[in-house]
């Protein structure tokens, strides 16, 4: 069912809802994150790490745009900073997600107990 829906959306190419996108981008949390990203860019410009129109992005190593400590910031090419997967079980830079998962033996024991 989901595959059919995704295929239908891809084929029909539904128009973007710009009004809804603007509403989501205008929440106080998103505005604060955007301002923090701009502060991080200005911070690295001031220290000479990046320049305007140099094709680089400021990368937050811990993926928290509100953490602008110098140790958390580094310059990366735009292609590298925007290409990592944000889905699935992998975390930052393709490393395994550190969240613990239940052991299979524990799951099988709980199924037997029912």
N, C-alpha and C positions, 0 to 999 in steps of 0.2 A: 504494500500500500504506500509506504513512504517512498520507495523507489519510483513508483508510478507518479506520485506527486512531484518529486524532484525532476523527473523527466518532463512532466507537463509544464512546470515552471520554466525549465531551461528552453523548451521548444517555444512556448508562448512569449517568453521574455516580458514578463509583467513590468509595467513602468515603475520607476522608483517613486517612493512617496517622500518627496523632499520636505514637505511640511512636518511629517513624523520624524524624519531624520533631524531636522532642526530642533524639534522639541526634545529629543533625546540628548542632543549635544548641548542644550541650554540648561541642563540641570545644574544645581550648585556644585555637585561633586565633580562633574565633567569639566565645568568652568575652572575649578580649582586645579584639577589635574593638568589642563591645558596651560594655565598660567605657570604652573611649576615646571612644565617642560620648556616653556619659553625662558624661564629664569635659568634653567640648566644650560641652555644654549648660550645665553648671554654670559654666563659664568665662564664657559670654556672659550668663548670669543675673547673675553677680557684677558684670559691667561695665554692666549695665542695658540691654542690647540686646534681650533677650527676658525675658518673665515667665512664670510658671506659667499654664497654660490660656489663652494668648494666641493659639492656633491657628497658631503658627509652628514650623518645624523649623530646626535648625542645619544648614546646607549646607556640606559640605567641597568647595571649588572643584575640587580635584584628585582627588576621589572616593576619597581615602585616609583612612579613619577614624582611622588611627593618627597622622596629621599634624594636630596641634591648634594649630599656630602661628596667631596672631591674623590674619595676612594671608590664611590659607586658610579662615577661617570667616566665614560671613555668615548672617543670618536670612532665611528665605524662607517664604512661606505654604505650609502643608502640601500644598495642591493643586498648587502649582508644583514643589515639591521631589520629589514622588512621581509625577509624570506623565511624565517624559522616558523615551524608549525605551532599554532596556538591550540591545537586540538589533540585529543588522544591522551595516552599515558605518559608522554614524554614531557619533561619540564624545560627549564632554561637551557638553551644551547644543545638540545637533544639528549640531555642526561635523563636518566630514569627519574620518575616522580618519587620524591622522598616519602610520600604518604604510605604508611604501612597497609598491607592488605591482609585479610584473614587467611590463615593457613588452611590448605585443602583438608587436612586431617580434622581440623576443628569444625569445618563445615560438614563433613561427612558424619561426625559424631552427633552434631545437632540434628541432622536429618534422621539418624537412627533413633534418637531419643523421642521423636514424635510418634 
